Amino acid sequence: MFDLDFSKLFMALFYMVHVLAIYGVICILQNIFKRQGPVRPNYENPDIKNKRSFEMSNNKSNINSFPNMDAAQASLFSFIMMNCFKLTFMVMGGPLGISQFVMAVCFARVYFHCNYLFDVVVGMFIGIFFPSMLMKMGLKEIMKGVAVAYFKDVFLGGPSAEPEEEDWGF
């Protein structure tokens, strides 16, 4: 028939599983700790140096801030790029380029009074620790085997694509 490269599809599936896992862990931790974000300064004062270019509906953060989801996602993205997409990782600047991306995301969260520094640091830790723990447990190999078997059956007409004819003895 035709040859499909399942590696890109698998990596997308692998990344989505990690995103959902980190989202679940952070939602559970946010509901346990229920720590509100920092109080945002009054932007009517012209002496404020880090004034936002957009308006917020209230002066107090109405979301749980600990741990920070954005820092975890940026760290997860850097982890997946470093371990799974080595060429793209090097094109992005290698360790220096990807760490600048993560630090820019984290700095922006603190600079614009969305999160405390500790929230961001814990989010970065979760974004690196959790996927590395899942990879050490063998999730990558398990998912690869399941994904390749499923997509070969569905797209390449494997054993489950057509029902077998039964011998009725007539």
C-alpha positions as CSV (number, residue, x, y, z in Angstrom):
1,M,0.0,0.0,0.0
2,F,1.8,3.1,1.2
3,D,4.3,3.7,4.0
4,L,3.2,6.0,6.9
5,D,5.6,7.5,9.3
6,F,4.0,7.2,12.7
7,S,6.8,9.0,14.6
8,K,5.3,12.5,14.1
9,L,1.8,11.3,15.0
10,F,3.2,9.5,18.0
11,M,5.1,12.5,19.3
12,A,2.0,14.7,19.1
13,L,0.1,12.0,21.0
14,F,2.9,11.8,23.5
15,Y,3.0,15.5,24.0
16,M,-0.8,15.7,24.5
17,V,-0.7,12.9,27.1
18,H,1.9,14.9,29.1
19,V,-0.1,18.1,28.8
20,L,-3.2,16.4,30.1
21,A,-1.2,14.8,32.9
22,I,0.4,18.0,34.0
23,Y,-3.0,19.8,33.7
24,G,-4.5,17.3,36.0
25,V,-1.7,17.4,38.6
26,I,-1.7,21.2,38.7
27,C,-5.5,21.4,38.9
28,I,-5.5,19.1,41.9
29,L,-2.7,21.0,43.6
30,Q,-4.5,24.4,42.9
31,N,-7.6,23.0,44.5
32,I,-5.7,21.8,47.5
33,F,-3.7,24.9,48.2
34,K,-6.2,27.6,46.9
35,R,-3.6,30.3,46.9
36,Q,-4.7,33.5,45.3
37,G,-2.4,35.4,42.9
38,P,-0.8,38.7,43.9
39,V,-2.8,41.9,44.3
40,R,-2.3,43.9,41.1
41,P,-1.3,47.5,41.5
42,N,-3.6,50.4,40.8
43,Y,-2.8,51.3,37.2
44,E,-4.4,54.7,37.4
45,N,-1.1,55.9,39.0
46,P,1.2,57.2,36.2
47,D,4.3,56.3,38.2
48,I,3.7,52.5,37.7
49,K,6.6,51.2,35.6
50,N,5.3,47.9,34.5
51,K,1.8,49.0,33.4
52,R,0.0,46.5,31.3
53,S,-1.2,47.4,27.8
54,F,-4.5,45.6,28.5
55,E,-7.2,46.1,31.1
56,M,-8.1,43.6,33.8
57,S,-11.7,43.3,35.0
58,N,-10.7,43.5,38.7
59,N,-7.8,44.4,40.8
60,K,-7.4,41.0,42.5
61,S,-6.6,37.8,40.8
62,N,-9.6,35.5,40.9
63,I,-7.7,32.3,40.0
64,N,-5.6,30.0,42.1
65,S,-2.0,30.8,41.5
66,F,0.0,28.0,43.0
67,P,1.5,26.2,41.1
68,N,1.7,28.1,37.9
69,M,0.3,26.3,34.8
70,D,2.1,28.5,32.3
71,A,5.6,27.8,33.7
72,A,4.8,24.1,33.8
73,Q,3.7,24.1,30.1
74,A,6.8,26.1,29.0
75,S,9.0,23.6,30.9
76,L,7.2,20.7,29.5
77,F,7.6,22.1,26.0
78,S,11.3,22.5,26.5
79,F,11.6,19.0,27.9
80,I,9.8,17.4,25.0
81,M,11.8,19.5,22.5
82,M,15.0,18.5,24.2
83,N,14.3,14.8,24.3
84,C,12.1,14.1,21.3
85,F,12.9,16.8,18.6
86,K,16.7,17.2,18.8
87,L,17.1,18.9,15.5
88,T,14.4,21.5,16.2
89,F,15.8,21.9,19.7
90,M,19.2,22.9,18.2
91,V,17.5,25.2,15.6
92,M,15.8,27.0,18.5
93,G,19.2,27.7,20.0
94,G,19.9,24.6,22.0
95,P,19.9,24.7,25.8
96,L,20.5,28.5,25.9
97,G,17.6,29.3,23.5
98,I,15.1,27.0,25.1
99,S,16.0,28.2,28.6
100,Q,15.6,31.8,27.5
101,F,12.1,30.9,26.3
102,V,11.2,29.3,29.7
103,M,12.7,32.2,31.6
104,A,10.8,34.7,29.5
105,V,7.5,33.0,30.3
106,C,8.3,32.8,34.0
107,F,9.6,36.4,34.2
108,A,6.5,37.7,32.5
109,R,4.2,35.9,34.9
110,V,6.0,37.6,37.9
111,Y,6.6,41.0,36.3
112,F,3.0,41.5,35.4
113,H,1.8,40.5,38.9
114,C,0.0,37.3,37.8
115,N,1.9,35.0,40.0
116,Y,4.4,35.0,42.9
117,L,8.0,33.8,42.2
118,F,7.5,30.6,44.3
119,D,4.4,29.7,42.2
120,V,6.4,29.9,39.0
121,V,9.4,28.0,40.3
122,V,7.2,25.1,41.5
123,G,5.4,25.2,38.1
124,M,8.7,24.9,36.4
125,F,9.7,22.0,38.6
126,I,6.5,20.1,37.9
127,G,6.9,20.7,34.2
128,I,10.3,19.1,34.2
129,F,10.0,16.5,37.0
130,F,6.6,14.9,36.0
131,P,7.3,14.1,32.4
132,S,10.8,12.8,33.3
133,M,9.2,10.5,35.9
134,L,6.7,9.3,33.3
135,M,9.4,8.6,30.8
136,K,11.5,6.7,33.3
137,M,8.4,4.5,34.1
138,G,8.3,3.5,30.4
139,L,5.3,5.5,29.2
140,K,7.0,6.3,25.9
141,E,7.5,2.7,25.0
142,I,4.1,1.7,26.1
143,M,2.4,4.5,24.1
144,K,4.5,3.8,21.1
145,G,3.6,0.1,21.0
146,V,-0.1,0.9,21.4
147,A,-0.1,3.7,18.9
148,V,1.7,1.8,16.2
149,A,-0.5,-1.3,16.6
150,Y,-3.7,0.8,16.5
151,F,-2.8,3.0,13.5
152,K,-1.4,0.0,11.5
153,D,-4.7,-1.8,12.1
154,V,-6.8,1.2,11.1
155,F,-4.8,2.8,8.3
156,L,-2.9,-0.1,6.8
157,G,-5.6,-2.8,6.8
158,G,-4.2,-4.9,9.6
159,P,-5.9,-7.9,11.2
160,S,-8.8,-6.0,12.5
161,A,-9.5,-4.0,9.4
162,E,-11.7,-6.6,7.6
163,P,-13.8,-9.2,9.4
164,E,-12.7,-12.8,8.7
165,E,-15.1,-14.9,6.7
166,E,-16.5,-17.7,8.7
167,D,-16.8,-21.2,7.5
168,W,-20.4,-22.3,8.0
169,G,-19.9,-25.8,6.6
170,F,-22.3,-25.5,3.6
